[in-house]
């Protein structure tokens, strides 16, 4: 059975863990093509500004036509990130992002190359069992020859990823199960405190006859002080008088 911390971001068994996401690693997230209908539908639902939804006004403006909502563009990035990395990695939630920049307009039909670069990684101090990975995501518009023409989006963010589970050797597990318990030990192995009252050497002795090693018999005054100091009785540093 796959434990939750060994599942990928899409619920399947994970193959990548925190230890695999080392600084300097670049992950290719593929190429996405901007669909005109989807781009406008997103804008009408979430960002209905005229240069996203009104083709006539957009054509007469400096934009020269409709441009995508920036949040639609970052949604395309997120989908590529899930499809090509989080679907394989033991991903947890994200604690947030530090930067999100829209560097150039995105239009219907654009082909955008997507990637992430691992900038840093460290064990999480807030969540044991997880590591914090710092990532930079970029989207670049491709030309007709599939060469990058212009960077259109950049984001810096962090993600939590589970550390690789430690596999227990079955032989070691069997040794732990075979270890004797207190109930299995012979009576001679029991400590003094585990023996019945009648079996203790001083069980039949009255308190006055107990050896001086008994703290109760050796220092009656100590019982009156939490620190065991006979000079500190009832809050006074002077010996108590009995008139």
C-alpha positions as CSV (number, residue, x, y, z in Angstrom):
1,X,0.0,0.0,0.0
2,X,1.4,3.4,-0.9
3,X,1.5,5.8,2.0
4,X,0.3,9.4,1.5
5,X,3.9,10.9,1.6
6,X,4.9,8.5,-1.1
7,X,2.3,9.6,-3.6
8,X,2.8,12.1,-6.4
9,X,0.9,15.3,-6.7
10,X,-1.7,13.5,-8.8
11,X,-2.1,10.6,-6.3
12,X,0.0,8.0,-8.2
13,X,3.1,6.4,-6.6
14,X,5.9,8.9,-6.5
15,X,9.3,8.3,-8.2
16,X,10.9,11.6,-7.4
17,X,11.6,12.9,-3.8
18,X,13.1,15.9,-2.1
19,X,16.6,14.3,-2.4
20,X,16.2,14.2,-6.2
21,X,15.5,17.9,-6.6
22,X,19.1,19.2,-6.3
23,X,20.1,22.8,-7.1
24,X,21.1,23.2,-10.7
25,X,18.5,20.7,-12.0
26,X,16.4,21.9,-15.0
27,X,13.2,20.1,-15.8
28,X,11.6,20.5,-19.2
29,X,7.8,21.0,-18.9
30,X,7.1,20.7,-22.6
31,X,5.4,23.1,-25.0
32,X,1.9,24.5,-24.7
33,X,-0.1,26.1,-27.5
34,X,-2.5,29.0,-26.5
35,X,-6.1,28.1,-27.6
36,X,-8.1,31.2,-28.6
37,X,-11.5,30.0,-27.3
38,X,-10.1,28.9,-24.0
39,X,-8.1,32.1,-23.6
40,X,-11.2,34.3,-24.1
41,X,-13.5,32.0,-22.0
42,X,-11.0,32.2,-19.1
43,X,-10.9,36.0,-19.3
44,X,-14.7,36.3,-19.5
45,X,-15.0,34.2,-16.3
46,X,-12.1,35.6,-14.3
47,X,-10.6,38.7,-15.9
48,X,-13.1,40.4,-18.2
49,X,-11.0,43.5,-19.1
50,X,-11.7,44.8,-22.6
51,X,-8.2,43.9,-24.0
52,X,-8.9,40.3,-23.0
53,X,-12.5,39.9,-24.2
54,X,-13.4,42.7,-26.7
55,X,-11.7,42.0,-30.1
56,X,-12.8,45.3,-31.7
57,X,-11.5,47.5,-28.9
58,X,-8.3,45.4,-28.6
59,X,-7.7,45.7,-32.3
60,X,-7.9,49.6,-32.2
61,X,-5.5,49.8,-29.2
62,X,-1.8,49.6,-28.9
63,X,-2.1,45.9,-28.2
64,X,-3.2,45.3,-31.8
65,X,-5.6,42.5,-30.8
66,X,-6.7,40.4,-27.9
67,X,-4.0,39.4,-25.4
68,X,-4.3,36.7,-22.7
69,X,-5.0,37.4,-19.1
70,X,-1.8,37.0,-17.2
71,X,-3.5,34.6,-14.8
72,X,-4.5,32.5,-17.8
73,X,-0.8,32.4,-18.8
74,X,0.3,31.3,-15.3
75,X,-2.5,28.7,-15.3
76,X,-0.9,27.2,-18.4
77,X,2.4,27.2,-16.6
78,X,0.8,25.4,-13.6
79,X,-0.8,22.7,-15.7
80,X,2.6,22.0,-17.4
81,X,4.2,21.9,-14.0
82,X,1.7,19.3,-12.7
83,X,1.8,17.2,-15.9
84,X,5.6,17.0,-16.2
85,X,6.9,17.2,-12.6
86,X,4.3,17.0,-9.8
87,X,2.7,14.0,-11.4
88,X,6.0,12.1,-10.7
89,X,7.2,13.8,-7.5
90,X,6.2,13.3,-3.8
91,X,4.7,16.8,-3.8
92,X,3.0,18.5,-0.8
93,X,1.6,22.0,-0.7
94,X,3.4,25.1,-1.6
95,X,4.2,27.8,1.0
96,X,4.0,30.5,-1.6
97,X,5.8,32.5,-4.3
98,X,8.2,35.4,-4.2
99,X,7.9,36.7,-7.8
100,X,5.4,36.6,-10.7
101,X,6.2,38.7,-13.7
102,X,4.5,39.0,-17.1
103,X,7.2,40.1,-19.4
104,X,5.4,40.2,-22.8
105,X,1.9,39.8,-24.1
106,X,0.6,36.3,-24.9
107,X,-1.8,35.8,-27.8
108,X,-3.9,33.0,-29.3
109,X,-1.8,30.5,-31.3
110,X,1.5,31.3,-29.4
111,X,3.6,28.2,-28.6
112,X,5.2,28.5,-25.2
113,X,8.2,26.4,-24.0
114,X,7.9,25.8,-20.2
115,X,10.6,24.8,-17.7
116,X,11.6,25.0,-14.1
117,X,15.0,25.3,-12.5
118,X,15.8,24.2,-9.0
119,X,17.6,27.1,-7.3
120,X,17.9,25.7,-3.7
121,X,16.8,22.9,-1.4
122,X,16.9,22.4,2.4
123,X,15.0,20.3,4.9
124,X,11.9,22.0,6.2
125,X,12.2,23.2,9.9
126,X,8.4,23.7,10.1
127,X,7.3,20.3,8.7
128,X,9.5,17.3,9.6
129,X,9.7,14.8,6.8
130,X,9.5,17.4,4.1
131,X,12.0,19.5,2.3
132,X,11.6,23.0,0.9
133,X,12.6,23.5,-2.7
134,X,13.1,26.9,-4.3
135,X,12.2,27.0,-8.0
136,X,12.2,29.4,-10.9
137,X,9.6,28.8,-13.7
138,X,9.9,30.4,-17.1
139,X,7.8,30.4,-20.3
140,X,9.3,31.4,-23.7
141,X,7.5,32.1,-26.9
142,X,8.9,29.9,-29.8
143,X,9.4,31.1,-33.3
144,X,8.5,29.3,-36.5
145,X,11.8,27.4,-36.3
146,X,11.0,26.3,-32.7
147,X,13.8,28.6,-31.3
148,X,13.0,30.8,-28.3
149,X,12.0,34.3,-29.3
150,X,11.0,36.0,-26.1
151,X,10.5,35.3,-22.4
152,X,6.8,36.0,-21.6
153,X,6.6,34.8,-17.9
154,X,8.9,34.3,-15.0
155,X,8.0,33.2,-11.5
156,X,10.0,32.3,-8.3
157,X,8.3,30.0,-5.8
158,X,8.8,27.3,-3.2
159,X,7.4,23.8,-2.9
160,X,7.3,21.2,-0.2
161,X,8.4,17.7,-1.2
162,X,8.5,14.5,1.0
163,X,11.9,13.0,1.8
164,X,12.4,9.5,0.5
165,X,10.9,6.9,2.9
166,X,13.4,4.7,4.7
167,X,12.9,1.1,3.8
168,X,13.2,-1.3,6.8
169,X,15.1,-4.5,6.2
170,X,12.7,-7.5,7.0
171,X,15.6,-9.1,8.9
172,X,15.9,-6.1,11.2
173,X,12.1,-6.0,11.6
174,X,12.1,-9.6,12.7
175,X,14.9,-9.0,15.2
176,X,12.8,-6.2,16.8
177,X,9.8,-8.5,17.0
178,X,11.9,-11.3,18.6
179,X,13.3,-9.1,21.4
180,X,12.1,-10.4,24.8
181,X,9.6,-8.4,26.7
182,X,9.5,-7.9,30.5
183,X,6.8,-10.5,30.7
184,X,9.2,-13.0,29.1
185,X,12.1,-12.4,31.4
186,X,12.7,-14.7,34.4
187,X,11.9,-13.3,37.8
188,X,15.6,-12.9,38.7
189,X,15.8,-10.2,36.0
190,X,13.1,-8.0,37.5
191,X,14.2,-4.8,39.2
192,X,13.7,-4.1,42.9
193,X,10.7,-1.9,42.1
194,X,9.0,-4.7,40.1
195,X,9.3,-7.3,42.9
196,X,6.3,-8.0,45.1
197,X,6.4,-6.0,48.4
198,X,7.0,-9.2,50.4
199,X,10.1,-10.0,48.4
200,X,12.0,-6.8,49.1
201,X,14.8,-7.1,51.7
202,X,13.5,-4.3,53.9
203,X,9.8,-5.0,53.5
204,X,9.3,-6.4,57.1
205,X,11.5,-3.8,58.8
206,X,9.8,-0.9,60.6
207,X,10.8,2.6,59.4
208,X,12.9,3.2,62.5
209,X,15.1,0.2,61.8
210,X,15.7,0.9,58.1
211,X,19.4,1.6,57.2
212,X,20.6,5.1,56.9
213,X,20.8,4.7,53.2
214,X,17.0,5.1,53.2
215,X,16.5,8.8,52.5
216,X,13.4,8.9,54.7
217,X,15.2,7.6,57.7
218,X,18.5,9.5,57.0
219,X,16.9,12.9,56.8
220,X,13.4,13.4,58.3
221,X,13.6,17.2,57.7
222,X,14.2,16.8,54.0
223,X,10.6,15.7,53.6
224,X,9.5,19.2,54.5
225,X,11.5,21.0,51.7
226,X,11.0,20.4,48.0
227,X,14.8,20.8,47.5
228,X,15.8,18.5,50.4
229,X,17.5,21.4,52.3
230,X,16.7,21.0,56.1
231,X,17.5,24.7,56.7
232,X,14.7,25.8,54.5
233,X,11.6,24.8,56.4
234,X,8.3,26.8,56.3
235,X,10.1,29.6,54.3
236,X,12.7,30.4,57.0
237,X,16.5,30.1,56.8
238,X,16.7,29.6,60.6
239,X,16.3,26.2,62.3
240,X,12.7,25.8,63.5
241,X,12.2,26.2,67.3
242,X,9.8,23.9,69.2
243,X,8.6,25.7,72.3
